[in-house]
Amino acid sequence: MKLDLFKKQWIDIVFEGRNKAYGAYQLRQDDSKTTFRALIIGALVFGLAVSAPLIISLIPDMSNNDEALDQKIVTIKLPPKEIPKDLPPPPPPPPKVDQVKFVKPVVAKTEEIVEEPPKVEEIKDKKLGDETIKGDPDAPLSVEPVGTGPSVVEEDNNIYNTAGIEVKPDFPGGLEKFYKFVGKNFQVPEEDGLKGKIFVTFVVEKDGSLTDIKVLRDIGYGTGKEAIRVLKSCPKWNPGEQNGKKVRVLYSLPISIQSAE
């Protein structure tokens, strides 16, 4: 039997004895339809691409219409707005009163009096000022501008570092006296061979008192708490200064501890 490849007989021969429910068999059956459909779609797309310039040329140009609209615009002058004639006139300004120069009373000798103060009758219904001015009832009313008043200076509560401050805080008499005060009041734990350094920080306030006392490192046995107790009982320091004003300064220093042998 002669096999025609343009017919679907060869598909049955190829898939003879195989699973025809598999998708490949169905794809081979619909191959001709798929090819024909693709050919039709491709022809339509090609024809649309070729005829695109002709379609565009048939679309009317809207720019000419815009020019025609611009040419038809005409400027129209509106009549002036009428002001109602029944409005009442504005009230006249209040008349200015006379001003009398006020001479401050001063205790002096009779021969030294240069100018006498005005009498009560002269200053009645009149303003008091540095000089005598005759009021003009017909003068326009004017108002002096209002000032903003004195500026409020905010208090500087920032905490400065000793590295960049102009006047550093110090203990009265220097650090040597400070360490003598610590050594006299610090109660060292009774531990053999106990020695080391306690690193503390605190803020020297504007009044010289010590606040925000912190122990960064201690040697144990309650030495950190004892250092805080001693610093809280410490006399006031000389506060630091910045731009001529007392400021809060963060201070840090080590305290050496050594037990008695």
C-alpha positions in Angstrom: 0.0 0.0 0.0 1.3 3.4 -1.0 1.5 5.9 1.9 0.4 9.5 1.3 2.2 11.9 3.6 -0.3 14.7 3.0 -3.1 12.6 4.5 -3.5 11.5 8.1 -3.0 7.8 7.4 0.7 8.0 8.4 -0.2 9.3 11.8 -2.2 6.1 12.6 0.7 4.0 11.3 3.2 5.8 13.5 1.0 5.6 16.6 -0.1 2.0 16.0 0.2 0.0 19.2 1.0 3.2 21.2 -0.9 5.3 23.6 -3.0 7.6 21.4 -4.4 9.4 24.5 -1.0 11.0 24.8 -0.9 14.6 23.7 1.4 14.1 20.7 -1.2 12.1 18.8 -3.8 14.8 19.2 -1.3 17.5 18.1 -0.5 15.6 14.9 -4.3 15.2 14.2 -4.8 19.0 14.5 -1.6 20.0 12.8 -3.2 21.0 9.5 -5.9 23.1 11.3 -3.2 24.9 13.4 -1.1 25.6 10.3 -4.1 27.0 8.4 -5.1 29.2 11.3 -1.6 30.6 11.7 -1.4 31.3 7.9 -4.7 33.3 8.0 -3.6 35.3 11.1 -0.2 36.1 9.6 -1.8 37.2 6.3 -4.1 39.6 8.3 -1.3 41.1 10.3 0.9 41.5 7.1 -2.0 43.2 5.3 -2.7 45.5 8.2 1.0 46.5 8.3 1.1 47.2 4.6 -2.1 49.3 4.6 -1.3 51.3 7.7 0.1 54.4 5.8 -3.1 54.4 3.7 -5.3 54.3 6.8 -3.4 57.1 8.4 -3.7 59.3 5.4 -7.5 58.9 5.4 -7.8 60.2 9.0 -8.7 63.9 8.9 -6.1 66.4 10.2 -7.4 68.0 13.5 -4.7 70.7 13.5 -6.6 72.6 10.8 -9.7 72.6 12.9 -7.7 74.1 15.8 -6.5 76.9 13.6 -10.0 77.6 12.5 -11.2 77.7 16.1 -8.4 80.2 17.0 -9.4 82.5 14.2 -13.0 82.6 15.4 -12.1 83.9 18.9 -13.2 87.5 19.4 -12.3 89.8 22.3 -15.3 91.1 24.1 -15.1 94.0 26.4 -17.2 93.7 29.5 -19.0 96.8 30.9 -17.5 98.4 34.0 -18.8 97.0 37.3 -21.4 99.3 38.8 -20.9 100.4 42.4 -24.0 100.7 44.5 -24.9 104.3 45.3 -26.8 103.5 48.5 -23.8 102.6 50.5 -23.2 104.8 53.6 -20.0 106.8 53.7 -17.2 105.6 56.0 -17.2 107.1 59.5 -14.8 110.0 60.1 -11.7 109.5 62.2 -12.0 110.6 65.9 -10.6 114.0 66.5 -7.1 114.3 68.0 -7.0 115.8 71.5 -4.5 118.3 72.7 -1.3 117.1 74.3 0.3 118.9 77.3 4.0 118.5 78.2 4.4 116.6 81.4 7.2 117.8 83.7 8.3 115.2 86.2 8.2 116.6 89.8 11.7 117.0 91.2 12.7 118.1 94.7 14.9 121.2 94.2 15.5 124.7 95.5 13.2 127.5 94.5 15.9 129.3 92.5 16.8 126.2 90.5 13.2 125.6 89.1 13.3 126.1 85.4 9.8 124.9 84.4 6.8 124.4 86.5 4.6 121.2 86.1 1.2 121.8 84.5 -1.9 122.3 86.6 -4.7 119.8 86.9 -7.1 122.0 84.9 -4.5 122.2 82.0 -4.2 118.4 81.7 -7.9 117.6 82.0 -9.1 115.7 78.9 -5.6 115.9 77.4 -2.7 113.5 76.8 0.6 113.8 78.6 3.9 113.7 76.6 7.4 115.1 76.4 6.3 118.3 74.8 3.2 120.5 74.3 1.4 119.8 71.0 -1.8 121.5 69.8 -4.3 118.9 68.6 -5.8 119.0 65.1 -9.4 117.7 65.0 -9.2 117.4 61.2 -5.9 115.5 61.1 -6.1 111.9 59.8 -5.9 109.1 62.4 -2.6 107.2 62.5 -1.6 104.1 64.4 2.0 103.4 65.5 3.3 100.0 64.6 3.4 97.4 67.4 6.8 96.1 68.4 7.7 92.4 68.9 8.9 93.1 72.5 12.1 91.8 74.1 13.5 88.6 72.7 13.4 85.6 75.1 16.7 83.9 75.7 16.4 80.2 76.1 18.4 78.6 78.9 21.2 76.3 77.7 20.8 72.9 79.3 23.0 71.0 76.9 25.7 68.7 78.4 29.2 69.6 77.1 32.3 67.5 76.9 35.5 68.6 78.5 37.4 68.2 75.2 35.8 71.2 73.5 34.8 73.6 76.4 36.4 76.9 77.1 36.6 76.7 80.9 36.7 73.1 82.3 35.1 72.3 85.7 37.5 71.6 88.6 37.5 70.7 92.2 38.3 73.6 94.6 42.0 73.3 95.1 42.6 71.0 92.2 42.4 67.2 91.5 45.0 66.5 94.2 42.6 67.7 96.9 39.8 65.8 95.2 41.7 62.5 95.4 42.6 63.3 99.1 38.9 63.7 99.8 38.1 60.4 98.1 40.9 58.5 99.9 39.7 59.9 103.2 36.1 59.0 102.8 36.3 55.8 100.6 35.8 52.6 102.7 37.9 49.9 101.0 36.6 46.3 101.4 38.6 44.1 103.7 40.0 41.8 101.0 43.7 40.8 100.8 45.5 42.0 97.7 42.5 44.1 96.4 43.7 46.8 94.1 42.7 48.4 90.8 41.0 51.4 89.2 37.4 52.4 89.2 36.3 54.4 86.2 33.4 56.8 86.8 31.6 59.6 85.0 29.4 62.4 86.3 27.8 65.7 85.2 29.1 68.9 86.9 26.0 71.1 87.0 25.9 74.9 86.7 25.9 75.2 90.5 28.8 72.9 90.9 26.9 69.8 92.2 27.5 66.3 90.8 24.6 64.5 89.1 24.1 61.4 86.9 27.0 59.5 88.6 27.8 56.3 86.7 30.4 53.6 87.2 31.8 52.3 83.9 34.0 49.7 85.5 34.9 48.6 89.0 36.9 45.9 90.7 34.0 44.2 92.5 33.3 43.7 96.2 30.9 46.7 96.2 33.6 49.2 95.2 31.3 50.7 92.5 28.5 51.5 94.9 31.0 53.0 97.4 32.4 55.3 94.7 28.9 56.6 94.0 28.3 57.2 97.7 31.5 59.2 98.1 30.8 61.3 94.9 27.3 62.1 96.1 28.8 63.5 99.4 31.5 65.4 97.5 31.7 69.3 97.9 30.5 71.4 95.0 32.9 71.9 92.1 33.7 75.0 90.1 31.4 74.7 87.1 32.5 74.9 83.5 31.9 77.9 81.2 31.2 78.3 77.5 30.8 81.7 75.9 31.0 83.4 79.3 28.1 81.4 80.7 28.0 78.5 83.2 27.1 75.2 81.5 26.7 71.5 82.3 29.8 69.4 81.7 30.3 65.6 81.5 33.4 64.7 83.5 35.2 61.3 83.7 38.1 60.1 85.7 39.7 57.0 87.3 39.9 56.3 91.0 42.7 54.0 92.2 41.9 51.6 95.0 44.4 49.6 97.0 43.6 47.6 100.2 45.9 48.1 103.3 48.3 45.3 103.8 
